Structures are given as structure tokens and as C-alpha cells.
Amino acid sequence: MSEKDPISRREMLRSKLGLGLAQSIGYAMGQTQGVRKHIERSIREPVPPSPPPPKLAVYHRPPGSIDEISFAAQCTKCNACIDACPPKTLVPLTNAFGKAFETPVVDPNLGGCTMCEDRPCATACALEGADIIDALLPMKMGYAIVHRNTCRSHIGEECTLCIDVCPIENTIAHDWRKIPTIDRSTCTGCGLCVNSCPVEPAAISIIPMKDRPPKTTNQETDQPNQDQNGQGPSPD
């Protein structure tokens, strides 16, 4: 038997409480130190940049369409341009929300835009008063891209359908591997190549033009008629 006096219950409780208190204080000090290090590190590190704003959805609009925001906001959805389209390739947009819903878009799978010289879609739009398809603007609607993995030429089959149907000379040509390549600078995004592609789904897609110009202004109607010397009309 030990010669030392046994520890009383009070002393045992006191020692346990002291040990628990010491552990709590140590844990709190550790947490405080961790928070301090996190704050110091946050101050030293640069603030991360804010996420970019959401991109504006751009659609395959008729040739001569003004910028996307103005087009969607001012379109009356009268379908006059759709009814006037000779190849019937204009359709109301259904897979969109807000103001863009049911506005006219080009569906290349219905044949593609034939880029009529008299611009009947623009004329119909102007007659209805919307005037958001401007016959004075370029006909460029976008540009085509080739999905090489699904293109017939990529697997060794000879195919020139997209080249044959393209209305702009040398815009689509075969490269050294006999795979179609597209010159984006001359491609108008008419979509005739998409409709001609024998692959399902088509191995060609149209990327709509993002930076369409705003509506043109007719200076002749805004200013008095001038002669060749820049002088105004005669008072007589």
C-alpha cells in the first residue's frame, strides 16, 4: 500500500477542471492565431477580379439587321419579313426568352438565305414601320465553321456539296487533306452550305455576327439638298 495520502474527490475535480480550462484556452489561442494569419494573408493577397458580365445572346438574323439589342427591342413580331422571304428560311425564334422570343431568325436547315438583291425582308420591315432590317447595311449575317470530325471528307469520302452550293467564289475550298476550309472574311453566313451538307446533323454550323452595326442615317433626308460645290438650294 502506498504511503502517500489518497487524492480527495475535490482535488480530483479541481485538477480536471484546471486541465479542461487549460485545453480550452489553448484551443482558443490557436483559433485566434489562425484567424490572424488568415487576415494577414488576405491583406497581402490581391483581390480576385469580379466575374465577367453574362454574354449577350446573338442570333442568326436576316441580312441587314441592326445591332442585336436594338433589333430585339424594336421588333414588333409582325412576321412581315417572314412572309416576304422567298426561300422561306426565316422563322420566329422559339428557344429564347424576353424580347427576343418570336423575333425572326434564319434557319439554315430550311434552305438558307439566298441574299436577294431587292431585299424583300428589309422592304417588308420598313413598310410595317419597324425598319430594323436595313437594306443599306451589309448582308453579312455571320460565318460558317466546319466540324471536321463529322465531315465526310475527314473520313476519306469525297464530298464537295458545300463548295458547290456556296454563292461566293473561293469562300469554301479544300485544304491539302481535302477537308473544307472557310474564309471567314468573305463568308456571309447565308447557311446554304448547312442545308446542303449530307451529314445528320450537319457538319457545318453558322456563328452569328456579334457586332452588327446600328441603323444607318440618310443624310440626304436630314440636310438640305446641296449642289456639287456644297451650296444649299437656290431661294428661287
C-alpha positions, 0 to 999 in steps of 0.5 A: 500500500502506498504511503502517500495520502489518497487524492480527495474527490475535490482535488480530483475535480479541481485538477480536471477542471484546471486541465479542461480550462487549460485545453480550452484556452489553448484551443482558443489561442490557436483559433485566434492565431489562425484567424490572424494569419488568415487576415494577414494573408488576405491583406497581402493577397490581391483581390480576385477580379469580379466575374465577367458580365453574362454574354449577350445572346446573338442570333442568326438574323436576316441580312441587314439587321441592326445591332442585336439589342436594338433589333430585339427591342424594336421588333414588333413580331409582325412576321412581315419579313417572314412572309416576304422571304422567298426561300422561306428560311426565316422563322420566329425564334422559339428557344429564347426568352424576353424580347427576343422570343418570336423575333425572326431568325434564319434557319439554315436547315430550311434552305438558307438565305439566298441574299436577294438583291431587292431585299424583300425582308428589309422592304417588308420591315420598313413598310410595317414601320419597324425598319430594323432590317436595313437594306443599306447595311451589309448582308453579312449575317455571320460565318460558317465553321466546319466540324471536321470530325463529322465531315465526310471528307475527314473520313476519306469520302469525297464530298464537295456539296458545300463548295458547290452550293456556296454563292461566293467564289473561293469562300469554301475550298479544300485544304491539302487533306481535302477537308473544307476550309472557310474564309471567314472574311468573305463568308456571309453566313447565308447557311446554304452550305448547312442545308446542303451538307449530307451529314445528320446533323450537319457538319457545318454550323453558322456563328452569328455576327456579334457586332452588327452595326446600328441603323444607318442615317440618310443624310440626304433626308436630314440636310438640305439638298446641296449642289456639287460645290456644297451650296444649299438650294437656290431661294428661287 
